[in-house]
């Protein structure tokens, strides 16, 4: 399996961590007013999103062997 195209400099996957951080911060900022609460909820929400995306990637990876 060739991993080089996925980690290429122009790959969209380099933007994924930034996107997760930004989305979780914006989502948390719409729910809370104080920075402490915003950062705590953003960390929780970002972790949940990361686990969800990794689970989807793992399912797709496993399915590539059966399809």
PDB file of N, CA, C, O and CB in Angstrom:
ATOM      1  N   UNK A   1       0.847  -1.173   0.000  1.00  0.00           N
ATOM      2  CA  UNK A   1       0.000   0.000   0.000  1.00  0.00           C
ATOM      3  C   UNK A   1       0.890   1.233   0.000  1.00  0.00           C
ATOM      4  O   UNK A   1       1.821   1.330   0.800  1.00  0.00           O
ATOM      5  CB  UNK A   1      -0.962   0.000   1.217  1.00  0.00           C
ATOM      6  N   UNK A   2       0.613   2.162  -0.881  1.00  0.00           N
ATOM      7  CA  UNK A   2       1.410   3.366  -1.013  1.00  0.00           C
ATOM      8  C   UNK A   2       0.779   4.491  -0.203  1.00  0.00           C
ATOM      9  O   UNK A   2      -0.328   4.933  -0.512  1.00  0.00           O
ATOM     10  CB  UNK A   2       1.549   3.769  -2.492  1.00  0.00           C
ATOM     11  N   UNK A   3       1.474   4.958   0.832  1.00  0.00           N
ATOM     12  CA  UNK A   3       0.951   5.997   1.710  1.00  0.00           C
ATOM     13  C   UNK A   3       1.386   7.383   1.240  1.00  0.00           C
ATOM     14  O   UNK A   3       0.862   8.384   1.729  1.00  0.00           O
ATOM     15  CB  UNK A   3       1.412   5.760   3.149  1.00  0.00           C
ATOM     16  N   UNK A   4       2.307   7.464   0.328  1.00  0.00           N
ATOM     17  CA  UNK A   4       2.868   8.742  -0.096  1.00  0.00           C
ATOM     18  C   UNK A   4       1.823   9.728  -0.619  1.00  0.00           C
ATOM     19  O   UNK A   4       1.904  10.904  -0.264  1.00  0.00           O
ATOM     20  CB  UNK A   4       3.898   8.506  -1.155  1.00  0.00           C
ATOM     21  N   UNK A   5       0.841   9.326  -1.443  1.00  0.00           N
ATOM     22  CA  UNK A   5      -0.136  10.321  -1.909  1.00  0.00           C
ATOM     23  C   UNK A   5      -0.979  10.912  -0.777  1.00  0.00           C
ATOM     24  O   UNK A   5      -1.383  12.073  -0.857  1.00  0.00           O
ATOM     25  CB  UNK A   5      -1.053   9.694  -2.939  1.00  0.00           C
ATOM     26  N   UNK A   6      -1.248  10.143   0.263  1.00  0.00           N
ATOM     27  CA  UNK A   6      -2.055  10.652   1.364  1.00  0.00           C
ATOM     28  C   UNK A   6      -1.289  11.713   2.147  1.00  0.00           C
ATOM     29  O   UNK A   6      -1.879  12.692   2.603  1.00  0.00           O
ATOM     30  CB  UNK A   6      -2.479   9.507   2.294  1.00  0.00           C
ATOM     31  N   UNK A   7       0.014  11.528   2.306  1.00  0.00           N
ATOM     32  CA  UNK A   7       0.827  12.468   3.068  1.00  0.00           C
ATOM     33  C   UNK A   7       1.551  13.483   2.188  1.00  0.00           C
ATOM     34  O   UNK A   7       2.494  14.130   2.643  1.00  0.00           O
ATOM     35  CB  UNK A   7       1.830  11.716   3.893  1.00  0.00           C
ATOM     36  N   UNK A   8       1.127  13.628   0.954  1.00  0.00           N
ATOM     37  CA  UNK A   8       1.747  14.583   0.041  1.00  0.00           C
ATOM     38  C   UNK A   8       1.511  16.013   0.549  1.00  0.00           C
ATOM     39  O   UNK A   8       0.530  16.266   1.248  1.00  0.00           O
ATOM     40  CB  UNK A   8       1.184  14.412  -1.400  1.00  0.00           C
ATOM     41  N   UNK A   9       2.402  16.940   0.202  1.00  0.00           N
ATOM     42  CA  UNK A   9       2.277  18.317   0.705  1.00  0.00           C
ATOM     43  C   UNK A   9       0.948  18.986   0.335  1.00  0.00           C
ATOM     44  O   UNK A   9       0.462  19.825   1.094  1.00  0.00           O
ATOM     45  CB  UNK A   9       3.416  19.154   0.173  1.00  0.00           C
ATOM     46  N   UNK A  10       0.366  18.647  -0.776  1.00  0.00           N
ATOM     47  CA  UNK A  10      -0.885  19.273  -1.193  1.00  0.00           C
ATOM     48  C   UNK A  10      -2.116  18.499  -0.788  1.00  0.00           C
ATOM     49  O   UNK A  10      -3.215  18.825  -1.236  1.00  0.00           O
ATOM     50  CB  UNK A  10      -0.890  19.452  -2.661  1.00  0.00           C
ATOM     51  N   UNK A  11      -1.970  17.487   0.044  1.00  0.00           N
ATOM     52  CA  UNK A  11      -3.087  16.637   0.428  1.00  0.00           C
ATOM     53  C   UNK A  11      -4.054  17.377   1.353  1.00  0.00           C
ATOM     54  O   UNK A  11      -3.637  18.193   2.176  1.00  0.00           O
ATOM     55  CB  UNK A  11      -2.574  15.368   1.108  1.00  0.00           C
ATOM     56  N   UNK A  12      -5.335  17.087   1.211  1.00  0.00           N
ATOM     57  CA  UNK A  12      -6.342  17.729   2.054  1.00  0.00           C
ATOM     58  C   UNK A  12      -6.315  17.206   3.482  1.00  0.00           C
ATOM     59  O   UNK A  12      -6.883  17.831   4.378  1.00  0.00           O
ATOM     60  CB  UNK A  12      -7.721  17.526   1.464  1.00  0.00           C
ATOM     61  N   UNK A  13      -5.668  16.075   3.706  1.00  0.00           N
ATOM     62  CA  UNK A  13      -5.642  15.490   5.037  1.00  0.00           C
ATOM     63  C   UNK A  13      -4.797  16.285   6.023  1.00  0.00           C
ATOM     64  O   UNK A  13      -4.935  16.094   7.231  1.00  0.00           O
ATOM     65  CB  UNK A  13      -5.131  14.088   4.960  1.00  0.00           C
ATOM     66  N   UNK A  14      -3.932  17.165   5.548  1.00  0.00           N
ATOM     67  CA  UNK A  14      -3.161  18.026   6.439  1.00  0.00           C
ATOM     68  C   UNK A  14      -4.053  19.070   7.088  1.00  0.00           C
ATOM     69  O   UNK A  14      -3.695  19.615   8.132  1.00  0.00           O
ATOM     70  CB  UNK A  14      -2.023  18.705   5.678  1.00  0.00           C
ATOM     71  N   UNK A  15      -5.201  19.362   6.499  1.00  0.00           N
ATOM     72  CA  UNK A  15      -6.121  20.360   7.040  1.00  0.00           C
ATOM     73  C   UNK A  15      -7.069  19.777   8.076  1.00  0.00           C
ATOM     74  O   UNK A  15      -7.739  20.532   8.780  1.00  0.00           O
ATOM     75  CB  UNK A  15      -6.918  20.985   5.923  1.00  0.00           C
ATOM     76  N   UNK A  16      -7.142  18.469   8.189  1.00  0.00           N
ATOM     77  CA  UNK A  16      -8.097  17.826   9.090  1.00  0.00           C
ATOM     78  C   UNK A  16      -7.894  18.201  10.556  1.00  0.00           C
ATOM     79  O   UNK A  16      -8.885  18.518  11.215  1.00  0.00           O
ATOM     80  CB  UNK A  16      -8.002  16.336   8.942  1.00  0.00           C
ATOM     81  N   UNK A  17      -6.679  18.189  11.117  1.00  0.00           N
ATOM     82  CA  UNK A  17      -6.535  18.591  12.530  1.00  0.00           C
ATOM     83  C   UNK A  17      -6.963  20.045  12.778  1.00  0.00           C
ATOM     84  O   UNK A  17      -7.595  20.346  13.791  1.00  0.00           O
ATOM     85  CB  UNK A  17      -5.083  18.406  12.976  1.00  0.00           C
ATOM     86  N   UNK A  18      -6.620  20.924  11.864  1.00  0.00           N
ATOM     87  CA  UNK A  18      -7.012  22.326  12.007  1.00  0.00           C
ATOM     88  C   UNK A  18      -8.530  22.454  11.942  1.00  0.00           C
ATOM     89  O   UNK A  18      -9.129  23.211  12.707  1.00  0.00           O
ATOM     90  CB  UNK A  18      -6.350  23.195  10.912  1.00  0.00           C
ATOM     91  N   UNK A  19      -9.135  21.728  11.047  1.00  0.00           N
ATOM     92  CA  UNK A  19     -10.587  21.768  10.904  1.00  0.00           C
ATOM     93  C   UNK A  19     -11.283  21.249  12.154  1.00  0.00           C
ATOM     94  O   UNK A  19     -12.285  21.823  12.582  1.00  0.00           O
ATOM     95  CB  UNK A  19     -11.021  20.954   9.691  1.00  0.00           C
ATOM     96  N   UNK A  20     -10.776  20.185  12.742  1.00  0.00           N
ATOM     97  CA  UNK A  20     -11.360  19.646  13.972  1.00  0.00           C
ATOM     98  C   UNK A  20     -11.262  20.669  15.105  1.00  0.00           C
ATOM     99  O   UNK A  20     -12.229  20.867  15.841  1.00  0.00           O
ATOM    100  CB  UNK A  20     -10.657  18.332  14.374  1.00  0.00           C
ATOM    101  N   UNK A  21     -10.124  21.308  15.251  1.00  0.00           N
ATOM    102  CA  UNK A  21      -9.941  22.307  16.311  1.00  0.00           C
ATOM    103  C   UNK A  21     -10.872  23.499  16.105  1.00  0.00           C
ATOM    104  O   UNK A  21     -11.520  23.949  17.050  1.00  0.00           O
ATOM    105  CB  UNK A  21      -8.478  22.783  16.357  1.00  0.00           C
ATOM    106  N   UNK A  22     -10.941  24.009  14.890  1.00  0.00           N
ATOM    107  CA  UNK A  22     -11.767  25.182  14.621  1.00  0.00           C
ATOM    108  C   UNK A  22     -13.249  24.877  14.812  1.00  0.00           C
ATOM    109  O   UNK A  22     -13.967  25.660  15.434  1.00  0.00           O
ATOM    110  CB  UNK A  22     -11.518  25.688  13.205  1.00  0.00           C
ATOM    111  N   UNK A  23     -13.707  23.758  14.288  1.00  0.00           N
ATOM    112  CA  UNK A  23     -15.121  23.409  14.415  1.00  0.00           C
ATOM    113  C   UNK A  23     -15.494  23.194  15.879  1.00  0.00           C
ATOM    114  O   UNK A  23     -16.549  23.652  16.319  1.00  0.00           O
ATOM    115  CB  UNK A  23     -15.440  22.149  13.594  1.00  0.00           C
ATOM    116  N   UNK A  24     -14.649  22.506  16.632  1.00  0.00           N
ATOM    117  CA  UNK A  24     -14.978  22.262  18.039  1.00  0.00           C
ATOM    118  C   UNK A  24     -14.956  23.559  18.848  1.00  0.00           C
ATOM    119  O   UNK A  24     -15.775  23.724  19.752  1.00  0.00           O
ATOM    120  CB  UNK A  24     -13.998  21.248  18.645  1.00  0.00           C
ATOM    121  N   UNK A  25     -14.043  24.481  18.545  1.00  0.00           N
ATOM    122  CA  UNK A  25     -14.025  25.763  19.246  1.00  0.00           C
ATOM    123  C   UNK A  25     -15.250  26.608  18.926  1.00  0.00           C
ATOM    124  O   UNK A  25     -15.842  27.206  19.825  1.00  0.00           O
ATOM    125  CB  UNK A  25     -12.769  26.533  18.894  1.00  0.00           C
ATOM    126  N   UNK A  26     -15.632  26.663  17.668  1.00  0.00           N
ATOM    127  CA  UNK A  26     -16.803  27.445  17.280  1.00  0.00           C
ATOM    128  C   UNK A  26     -18.067  26.849  17.872  1.00  0.00           C
ATOM    129  O   UNK A  26     -18.922  27.580  18.372  1.00  0.00           O
ATOM    130  CB  UNK A  26     -16.920  27.523  15.755  1.00  0.00           C
ATOM    131  N   UNK A  27     -18.195  25.534  17.823  1.00  0.00           N
ATOM    132  CA  UNK A  27     -19.367  24.881  18.390  1.00  0.00           C
ATOM    133  C   UNK A  27     -19.455  25.143  19.895  1.00  0.00           C
ATOM    134  O   UNK A  27     -20.534  25.436  20.409  1.00  0.00           O
ATOM    135  CB  UNK A  27     -19.326  23.368  18.110  1.00  0.00           C
ATOM    136  N   UNK A  28     -18.343  25.042  20.593  1.00  0.00           N
ATOM    137  CA  UNK A  28     -18.343  25.261  22.039  1.00  0.00           C
ATOM    138  C   UNK A  28     -18.590  26.723  22.387  1.00  0.00           C
ATOM    139  O   UNK A  28     -19.218  27.024  23.402  1.00  0.00           O
ATOM    140  CB  UNK A  28     -17.023  24.802  22.640  1.00  0.00           C
ATOM    141  N   UNK A  29     -18.100  27.626  21.554  1.00  0.00           N
ATOM    142  CA  UNK A  29     -18.303  29.053  21.816  1.00  0.00           C
ATOM    143  C   UNK A  29     -19.759  29.459  21.644  1.00  0.00           C
ATOM    144  O   UNK A  29     -20.192  30.455  22.224  1.00  0.00           O
ATOM    145  CB  UNK A  29     -17.425  29.888  20.895  1.00  0.00           C
ATOM    146  N   UNK A  30     -20.519  28.710  20.862  1.00  0.00           N
ATOM    147  CA  UNK A  30     -21.940  29.026  20.731  1.00  0.00           C
ATOM    148  C   UNK A  30     -22.732  28.546  21.936  1.00  0.00           C
ATOM    149  O   UNK A  30     -23.876  28.959  22.127  1.00  0.00           O
ATOM    150  CB  UNK A  30     -22.503  28.406  19.461  1.00  0.00           C
ATOM    151  N   UNK A  31     -22.140  27.680  22.752  1.00  0.00           N
ATOM    152  CA  UNK A  31     -22.841  27.119  23.913  1.00  0.00           C
ATOM    153  C   UNK A  31     -22.449  27.784  25.233  1.00  0.00           C
ATOM    154  O   UNK A  31     -23.260  27.834  26.158  1.00  0.00           O
ATOM    155  CB  UNK A  31     -22.569  25.636  24.002  1.00  0.00           C
ATOM    156  N   UNK A  32     -21.225  28.292  25.336  1.00  0.00           N
ATOM    157  CA  UNK A  32     -20.721  28.829  26.603  1.00  0.00           C
ATOM    158  C   UNK A  32     -20.168  30.231  26.410  1.00  0.00           C
ATOM    159  O   UNK A  32     -19.863  30.640  25.290  1.00  0.00           O
ATOM    160  CB  UNK A  32     -19.639  27.912  27.189  1.00  0.00           C
ATOM    161  N   UNK A  33     -20.038  30.978  27.536  1.00  0.00           N
ATOM    162  CA  UNK A  33     -19.555  32.357  27.477  1.00  0.00           C
ATOM    163  C   UNK A  33     -18.128  32.518  27.993  1.00  0.00           C
ATOM    164  O   UNK A  33     -17.411  33.405  27.530  1.00  0.00           O
ATOM    165  CB  UNK A  33     -20.474  33.246  28.266  1.00  0.00           C
ATOM    166  N   UNK A  34     -17.701  31.693  28.930  1.00  0.00           N
ATOM    167  CA  UNK A  34     -16.386  31.837  29.542  1.00  0.00           C
ATOM    168  C   UNK A  34     -15.370  30.934  28.848  1.00  0.00           C
ATOM    169  O   UNK A  34     -15.679  29.812  28.449  1.00  0.00           O
ATOM    170  CB  UNK A  34     -16.451  31.513  31.041  1.00  0.00           C
ATOM    171  N   UNK A  35     -14.129  31.463  28.714  1.00  0.00           N
ATOM    172  CA  UNK A  35     -13.091  30.734  27.977  1.00  0.00           C
ATOM    173  C   UNK A  35     -12.770  29.382  28.584  1.00  0.00           C
ATOM    174  O   UNK A  35     -12.491  28.431  27.855  1.00  0.00           O
ATOM    175  CB  UNK A  35     -11.835  31.556  27.911  1.00  0.00           C
ATOM    176  N   UNK A  36     -12.804  29.279  29.891  1.00  0.00           N
ATOM    177  CA  UNK A  36     -12.517  27.994  30.528  1.00  0.00           C
ATOM    178  C   UNK A  36     -13.507  26.926  30.111  1.00  0.00           C
ATOM    179  O   UNK A  36     -13.125  25.803  29.784  1.00  0.00           O
ATOM    180  CB  UNK A  36     -12.527  28.139  32.036  1.00  0.00           C
ATOM    181  N   UNK A  37     -14.785  27.283  30.124  1.00  0.00           N
ATOM    182  CA  UNK A  37     -15.828  26.346  29.702  1.00  0.00           C
ATOM    183  C   UNK A  37     -15.740  26.041  28.208  1.00  0.00           C
ATOM    184  O   UNK A  37     -15.954  24.905  27.784  1.00  0.00           O
ATOM    185  CB  UNK A  37     -17.209  26.907  30.037  1.00  0.00           C
ATOM    186  N   UNK A  38     -15.425  27.060  27.418  1.00  0.00           N
ATOM    187  CA  UNK A  38     -15.311  26.877  25.964  1.00  0.00           C
ATOM    188  C   UNK A  38     -14.194  25.898  25.643  1.00  0.00           C
ATOM    189  O   UNK A  38     -14.388  24.975  24.852  1.00  0.00           O
ATOM    190  CB  UNK A  38     -15.054  28.227  25.258  1.00  0.00           C
ATOM    191  N   UNK A  39     -13.023  26.090  26.250  1.00  0.00           N
ATOM    192  CA  UNK A  39     -11.882  25.221  25.955  1.00  0.00           C
ATOM    193  C   UNK A  39     -12.109  23.796  26.446  1.00  0.00           C
ATOM    194  O   UNK A  39     -11.720  22.835  25.781  1.00  0.00           O
ATOM    195  CB  UNK A  39     -10.617  25.786  26.585  1.00  0.00           C
ATOM    196  N   UNK A  40     -12.739  23.661  27.610  1.00  0.00           N
ATOM    197  CA  UNK A  40     -13.007  22.323  28.145  1.00  0.00           C
ATOM    198  C   UNK A  40     -13.990  21.567  27.246  1.00  0.00           C
ATOM    199  O   UNK A  40     -13.772  20.399  26.922  1.00  0.00           O
ATOM    200  CB  UNK A  40     -13.565  22.420  29.584  1.00  0.00           C
ATOM    201  N   UNK A  41     -15.065  22.236  26.848  1.00  0.00           N
ATOM    202  CA  UNK A  41     -16.043  21.581  25.980  1.00  0.00           C
ATOM    203  C   UNK A  41     -15.477  21.349  24.580  1.00  0.00           C
ATOM    204  O   UNK A  41     -15.807  20.350  23.941  1.00  0.00           O
ATOM    205  CB  UNK A  41     -17.322  22.418  25.896  1.00  0.00           C
ATOM    206  N   UNK A  42     -14.629  22.258  24.095  1.00  0.00           N
ATOM    207  CA  UNK A  42     -14.006  22.078  22.783  1.00  0.00           C
ATOM    208  C   UNK A  42     -13.091  20.860  22.781  1.00  0.00           C
ATOM    209  O   UNK A  42     -13.044  20.119  21.799  1.00  0.00           O
ATOM    210  CB  UNK A  42     -13.216  23.332  22.385  1.00  0.00           C
ATOM    211  N   UNK A  43     -12.367  20.651  23.873  1.00  0.00           N
ATOM    212  CA  UNK A  43     -11.501  19.474  23.963  1.00  0.00           C
ATOM    213  C   UNK A  43     -12.332  18.199  23.960  1.00  0.00           C
ATOM    214  O   UNK A  43     -11.989  17.235  23.276  1.00  0.00           O
ATOM    215  CB  UNK A  43     -10.629  19.536  25.230  1.00  0.00           C
ATOM    216  N   UNK A  44     -13.426  18.188  24.720  1.00  0.00           N
ATOM    217  CA  UNK A  44     -14.302  17.006  24.730  1.00  0.00           C
ATOM    218  C   UNK A  44     -14.908  16.750  23.362  1.00  0.00           C
ATOM    219  O   UNK A  44     -14.902  15.624  22.864  1.00  0.00           O
ATOM    220  CB  UNK A  44     -15.416  17.174  25.761  1.00  0.00           C
ATOM    221  N   UNK A  45     -15.427  17.805  22.767  1.00  0.00           N
ATOM    222  CA  UNK A  45     -16.104  17.659  21.487  1.00  0.00           C
ATOM    223  C   UNK A  45     -15.122  17.279  20.384  1.00  0.00           C
ATOM    224  O   UNK A  45     -15.441  16.465  19.518  1.00  0.00           O
ATOM    225  CB  UNK A  45     -16.830  18.948  21.123  1.00  0.00           C
ATOM    226  N   UNK A  46     -13.926  17.868  20.416  1.00  0.00           N
ATOM    227  CA  UNK A  46     -12.905  17.521  19.433  1.00  0.00           C
ATOM    228  C   UNK A  46     -12.466  16.076  19.560  1.00  0.00           C
ATOM    229  O   UNK A  46     -12.230  15.408  18.554  1.00  0.00           O
ATOM    230  CB  UNK A  46     -11.709  18.432  19.578  1.00  0.00           C
ATOM    231  N   UNK A  47     -12.353  15.582  20.795  1.00  0.00           N
ATOM    232  CA  UNK A  47     -11.982  14.188  21.017  1.00  0.00           C
ATOM    233  C   UNK A  47     -13.069  13.253  20.477  1.00  0.00           C
ATOM    234  O   UNK A  47     -12.770  12.249  19.832  1.00  0.00           O
ATOM    235  CB  UNK A  47     -11.744  13.925  22.520  1.00  0.00           C
ATOM    236  N   UNK A  48     -14.323  13.592  20.745  1.00  0.00           N
ATOM    237  CA  UNK A  48     -15.419  12.764  20.218  1.00  0.00           C
ATOM    238  C   UNK A  48     -15.414  12.745  18.694  1.00  0.00           C
ATOM    239  O   UNK A  48     -15.617  11.695  18.084  1.00  0.00           O
ATOM    240  CB  UNK A  48     -16.772  13.279  20.728  1.00  0.00           C
ATOM    241  N   UNK A  49     -15.183  13.904  18.075  1.00  0.00           N
ATOM    242  CA  UNK A  49     -15.153  13.975  16.622  1.00  0.00           C
ATOM    243  C   UNK A  49     -13.977  13.176  16.068  1.00  0.00           C
ATOM    244  O   UNK A  49     -14.115  12.501  15.048  1.00  0.00           O
ATOM    245  CB  UNK A  49     -15.071  15.434  16.159  1.00  0.00           C
ATOM    246  N   UNK A  50     -12.835  13.243  16.724  1.00  0.00           N
ATOM    247  CA  UNK A  50     -11.657  12.501  16.282  1.00  0.00           C
ATOM    248  C   UNK A  50     -11.896  10.997  16.377  1.00  0.00           C
ATOM    249  O   UNK A  50     -11.537  10.255  15.463  1.00  0.00           O
ATOM    250  CB  UNK A  50     -10.431  12.895  17.116  1.00  0.00           C
ATOM    251  N   UNK A  51     -12.497  10.544  17.471  1.00  0.00           N
ATOM    252  CA  UNK A  51     -12.810   9.122  17.624  1.00  0.00           C
ATOM    253  C   UNK A  51     -13.797   8.679  16.550  1.00  0.00           C
ATOM    254  O   UNK A  51     -13.640   7.607  15.964  1.00  0.00           O
ATOM    255  CB  UNK A  51     -13.385   8.837  19.028  1.00  0.00           C
ATOM    256  N   UNK A  52     -14.801   9.492  16.293  1.00  0.00           N
ATOM    257  CA  UNK A  52     -15.791   9.164  15.270  1.00  0.00           C
ATOM    258  C   UNK A  52     -15.142   9.051  13.888  1.00  0.00           C
ATOM    259  O   UNK A  52     -15.413   8.103  13.151  1.00  0.00           O
ATOM    260  CB  UNK A  52     -16.901  10.222  15.248  1.00  0.00           C
ATOM    261  N   UNK A  53     -14.289  10.013  13.537  1.00  0.00           N
ATOM    262  CA  UNK A  53     -13.639   9.983  12.226  1.00  0.00           C
ATOM    263  C   UNK A  53     -12.663   8.815  12.112  1.00  0.00           C
ATOM    264  O   UNK A  53     -12.543   8.214  11.045  1.00  0.00           O
ATOM    265  CB  UNK A  53     -12.907  11.300  11.967  1.00  0.00           C
ATOM    266  N   UNK A  54     -11.970   8.490  13.191  1.00  0.00           N
ATOM    267  CA  UNK A  54     -11.064   7.339  13.166  1.00  0.00           C
ATOM    268  C   UNK A  54     -11.839   6.034  13.034  1.00  0.00           C
ATOM    269  O   UNK A  54     -11.387   5.112  12.355  1.00  0.00           O
ATOM    270  CB  UNK A  54     -10.200   7.310  14.433  1.00  0.00           C
ATOM    271  N   UNK A  55     -12.993   5.949  13.671  1.00  0.00           N
ATOM    272  CA  UNK A  55     -13.825   4.754  13.539  1.00  0.00           C
ATOM    273  C   UNK A  55     -14.304   4.582  12.098  1.00  0.00           C
ATOM    274  O   UNK A  55     -14.305   3.468  11.574  1.00  0.00           O
ATOM    275  CB  UNK A  55     -15.029   4.830  14.494  1.00  0.00           C
ATOM    276  N   UNK A  56     -14.705   5.661  11.468  1.00  0.00           N
ATOM    277  CA  UNK A  56     -15.124   5.588  10.066  1.00  0.00           C
ATOM    278  C   UNK A  56     -13.960   5.161   9.186  1.00  0.00           C
ATOM    279  O   UNK A  56     -14.128   4.320   8.303  1.00  0.00           O
ATOM    280  CB  UNK A  56     -15.681   6.944   9.591  1.00  0.00           C
ATOM    281  N   UNK A  57     -12.777   5.731   9.416  1.00  0.00           N
ATOM    282  CA  UNK A  57     -11.604   5.367   8.625  1.00  0.00           C
ATOM    283  C   UNK A  57     -11.238   3.902   8.824  1.00  0.00           C
ATOM    284  O   UNK A  57     -10.862   3.221   7.869  1.00  0.00           O
ATOM    285  CB  UNK A  57     -10.418   6.257   8.993  1.00  0.00           C
ATOM    286  N   UNK A  58     -11.346   3.411  10.059  1.00  0.00           N
ATOM    287  CA  UNK A  58     -11.043   2.013  10.337  1.00  0.00           C
ATOM    288  C   UNK A  58     -12.041   1.086   9.646  1.00  0.00           C
ATOM    289  O   UNK A  58     -11.649   0.064   9.083  1.00  0.00           O
ATOM    290  CB  UNK A  58     -11.045   1.761  11.845  1.00  0.00           C
ATOM    291  N   UNK A  59     -13.305   1.428   9.684  1.00  0.00           N
ATOM    292  CA  UNK A  59     -14.331   0.624   9.003  1.00  0.00           C
ATOM    293  C   UNK A  59     -14.062   0.586   7.508  1.00  0.00           C
ATOM    294  O   UNK A  59     -14.144  -0.474   6.887  1.00  0.00           O
ATOM    295  CB  UNK A  59     -15.744   1.190   9.276  1.00  0.00           C
ATOM    296  N   UNK A  60     -13.745   1.723   6.932  1.00  0.00           N
ATOM    297  CA  UNK A  60     -13.443   1.754   5.496  1.00  0.00           C
ATOM    298  C   UNK A  60     -12.196   0.945   5.168  1.00  0.00           C
ATOM    299  O   UNK A  60     -12.147   0.261   4.146  1.00  0.00           O
ATOM    300  CB  UNK A  60     -13.263   3.195   5.023  1.00  0.00           C
ATOM    301  N   UNK A  61     -11.196   1.021   6.028  1.00  0.00           N
ATOM    302  CA  UNK A  61      -9.969   0.260   5.812  1.00  0.00           C
ATOM    303  C   UNK A  61     -10.245  -1.238   5.842  1.00  0.00           C
ATOM    304  O   UNK A  61      -9.732  -1.985   5.008  1.00  0.00           O
ATOM    305  CB  UNK A  61      -8.922   0.624   6.866  1.00  0.00           C
ATOM    306  N   UNK A  62     -11.054  -1.674   6.802  1.00  0.00           N
ATOM    307  CA  UNK A  62     -11.389  -3.090   6.909  1.00  0.00           C
ATOM    308  C   UNK A  62     -12.233  -3.528   5.707  1.00  0.00           C
ATOM    309  O   UNK A  62     -12.044  -4.622   5.177  1.00  0.00           O
ATOM    310  CB  UNK A  62     -12.142  -3.369   8.230  1.00  0.00           C
ATOM    311  N   UNK A  63     -13.150  -2.681   5.287  1.00  0.00           N
ATOM    312  CA  UNK A  63     -13.997  -3.018   4.144  1.00  0.00           C
ATOM    313  C   UNK A  63     -13.228  -3.144   2.840  1.00  0.00           C
ATOM    314  O   UNK A  63     -13.670  -3.847   1.931  1.00  0.00           O
ATOM    315  CB  UNK A  63     -15.066  -1.985   3.987  1.00  0.00           C
ATOM    316  N   UNK A  64     -12.081  -2.472   2.729  1.00  0.00           N
ATOM    317  CA  UNK A  64     -11.298  -2.582   1.496  1.00  0.00           C
ATOM    318  C   UNK A  64     -10.766  -3.998   1.281  1.00  0.00           C
ATOM    319  O   UNK A  64     -10.476  -4.384   0.149  1.00  0.00           O
ATOM    320  CB  UNK A  64     -10.136  -1.595   1.525  1.00  0.00           C
ATOM    321  N   UNK A  65     -10.639  -4.769   2.354  1.00  0.00           N
ATOM    322  CA  UNK A  65     -10.167  -6.135   2.214  1.00  0.00           C
ATOM    323  C   UNK A  65     -11.256  -7.094   1.754  1.00  0.00           C
ATOM    324  O   UNK A  65     -10.955  -8.157   1.212  1.00  0.00           O
ATOM    325  CB  UNK A  65      -9.598  -6.607   3.512  1.00  0.00           C
ATOM    326  N   UNK A  66     -12.516  -6.730   1.964  1.00  0.00           N
ATOM    327  CA  UNK A  66     -13.632  -7.601   1.625  1.00  0.00           C
ATOM    328  C   UNK A  66     -14.357  -7.217   0.352  1.00  0.00           C
ATOM    329  O   UNK A  66     -15.172  -7.992  -0.149  1.00  0.00           O
ATOM    330  CB  UNK A  66     -14.595  -7.620   2.739  1.00  0.00           C
ATOM    331  N   UNK A  67     -14.080  -6.044  -0.178  1.00  0.00           N
ATOM    332  CA  UNK A  67     -14.762  -5.596  -1.395  1.00  0.00           C
ATOM    333  C   UNK A  67     -13.831  -5.689  -2.590  1.00  0.00           C
ATOM    334  O   UNK A  67     -14.225  -5.354  -3.707  1.00  0.00           O
ATOM    335  CB  UNK A  67     -15.273  -4.156  -1.233  1.00  0.00           C
TER     336      UNK A  67
END
